[in-house]
Every structure is written in structure tokens, then in C-alpha cells.
Amino acid sequence: MQEQTSAVQNNSSLLKDLMIPISIVIAGAFVGAGLYFSGGTTAGVGPQAAVAPTEVDNTGKVSPVTADDHIRGSLEAPIKIVEFSDFDCPFCSRFHDVMNNITEKYSGDEVAWVYRQFPLEQLHPEAPVVALASECAAEMGGNDAFWKFTDSYMDARGGGDSSKHSDLILKIATDVGLNKKDFSDCLSSGRLKDAVQADADNAVETGGRGTPWSILIGPSGKTYPINGSLPQSAVEQMIELAKKEA
């Protein structure tokens, strides 16, 4: 399942238009009916015209993975899964669990998980603020603090925590060990907004129209779309296929 920003399409059309043939073979059977669609905006971006899906595969336009990314695993891992996610998307919370399981099954030297921002502001008005909070956590505490913040937030929302965003963000930041005042100053300054925007822009450029939107980069550099919150078995099949095509 996936939260969408474009006009309503039936499920067969979505699979035909948004996924290259090889991903259809692997993952098509797992994408359930009843996907959620609506017109929307990305964080900080003005209203977007509805974009009709095309058969062009733009996943190769994904920005290169660098040491500046939020990475769980090795930068040198032959397979990288770049996830564009929205902190308040329930499907993203489910896929977060899937990806945590993937990183437990495969060593960080085999598969690296890269988290990038794609807050859908029209669907989740507070999501851009949470994205900024995670970037502040990374700036202040590094990669470890980013993942602790992200795991904690996803666990809380996935577990039904309905706390105010401002309260939950500050609580998690404090639990992670960040200085309360410095964290609040970073968040209120908005100085990391450009980093969030750059991720969101690249998500759209690569074909993302909803969350979660992920791209698997294989050993040869070949890219595969992972559209929506696919089950663990489907993601594993794509990983194994990418290994064979190295």
C-alpha cells in the first residue's frame, strides 16, 4: 500500500504505468487493491498539477548515495535501498518494520538502507516538521541519533501514539540525548529545510508519486522501483534478483 499525490487510477493501470516490467513480475502480486490517491504537494513546494504516470523509468535519476546520507549499513554495500518516506504515513511505518527486518537478515556489508525525506504536506501537515526534526537530530548527533529518532518516531506512531507532534518530537529528541535548547533552536530556524526539499524533489524526479517510494540500486548500478509498502518476501526477491544480475 502507498499514500499517493496524483489522481485516482485503477490498480492495474498503476502497476502498468509506475513499475518497469521486471518489478511487475516480482512484486506486482503483492500490491493490494484500494491504494489511496489524492492531489498533493511535496514539502515546501507549491501546488502540483496532477502528473499522469508514464512508462518511462526514471529511477536511474536517483541522487548518488554518499556519506552525507542517512545510512543503515555500509556505504560500500553492493546493494542499496533508497527509501523516500513520510514520517506520518502509516504505510511508511509498516515498511519501516519491513526494512528493519531486511537489515537484520542481510548484513550491512550486503544491503544498505538509505533514508530520504518525502513528506506529503497536503496529506500530513506536520510531516515536514518531523522531517526537519530528524535532520536536526542527524546534525547534532550524527547517523546514530538520526536512526534512533526515526525508529522511535515510527514505533510511536505505528503503535498508535496520538501525542501532539511538538510534544512527541521533543520527547524523542530528549530520549535520544540531544540538548533540548539546541534542538529547539535548530528546529525553529528551519535551516535544514533545503535538505528536506532536495530529497523530495529527487523523489518526484525519479517517479515517486506517493509514499513509501523506494529504489533498489544493484551491484551493477541498475535500479529497480519498489512502489509502496511491499512485504518483506517481495523485497527479498528483488534483492536476490539484483544479486544475480550483477
Summary of the structure (lengths in Angstrom):
residues: 246
radius of gyration: 17.1
end to end distance: 28.8
largest distance: 50.6
contacts: 825
relative contact order: 0.21
helix: 48%
strand: 14%
